[in-house]
Amino acid sequence: MKHIPDVFMLGGTVWKVIFDDALLNVDEMGSCCTRDNSIYIRPGLPVAVQEHTFYHELVHAICYTIGYKKLNADEDRVDAIGGMIYQFMQTVQYPRKKRAK
């Protein structure tokens, strides 16, 4: 996956990304598990759906890490923020050469 890491850190804690649907409810595409600091993503989904799901769950992990319980419970806002981060990551362009100061 282009934009899905195997591991990352938030607030000094290592998080894992696991492609496994054993812990997911039948209607879930992903889940943020704070007990084991893991993001679970359903395998077999189209890549774009998996990537969007990762960023959605990443927002949950960030909210948990910084203690934003109210935002963490707001699925619509979490999904909107995750979608914007996903769009940013899909479209960001870095300069090929260093810019002159």
N, C-alpha and C positions, 0 to 999 in steps of 0.2 A: 504494500500500500504506500502510495506516494507521501501522504500526509498523516499517517498513523504510526506513531513510534511504538517500540516494544516496551520501553520504560521512560519515565520522566520524573522530575522532582517538583513538588509544590511545598513551600514552607519547610524545606529541609527533610521532607518525607519522600521516599521512593514509591512511585506508583507503577503498576504493571498494566499492560493492555493484553487481554486474553480473548482470543476468538473461540468462544465456546458457548453453546446455548443451554447447557445443563442447568444453570442457575437462573435462567430467564423464564418469565411467564410466557405463555404461548403468544401473547400479543405484543411483547416487548422486542425492540430491535437491539437494545443495549441496556446496561445498568451500571451505576456507580456504586460499588460496594466499599463503604468506609471501614468495615471490619477488617478487611485484608488489603486495603488501599489498592483496589483493582478496578479497572473498567472492563466490563464484559461486553463483547460485541457478537451479535449473531453471525456465524459464518454463512456463506452462500448468498448473501444479499449483494446487489449490485455495488460496485466499488464506491460510487458517489453516495449511496445510501449509508454504507459503512463509514465513510469519511464524515458525513454530516452527523451521524450518530455519535462518532467519537467526539466531535466538538461539543455536541449537546451534553454528553456525559462529562467532558472536561469542565464545562461550566458548573455542573453539579459538584465536581471535585474541588474547584476553586471556591465556590460558595461555602462548602463544608470547611475547607481549610481556613478561611478568613472569618468564619462564624456568621455568615449571612443566611440565617435560617429562613427568614421570610422569602427572600428571593429564591432560595433553593427549592422551596415548595411551590413556586409559581412556574409550572411547566411551560406555559406560553412564553413567558419572558426568557426562561432558560433556553428554550428552543430558538427564539429570535436572536439572542446573543450568540448562541452556538452557530447559528446560520450565518451571522455576520462575520464571525471569526473564520468559518469555513470559506466564505466568499473571499475574504482578505487573503487567506493562504493560497487559494486557487489563482488569484490574480496579481499578487505582489510581484514587482519586478525590481531587481537590484541592479545597480550600475555595474557594467562590466569592467570599467576602469575607475580608478580613484578620481574623485572630483577634485578640481583645483580649489585651493582655499582662498 
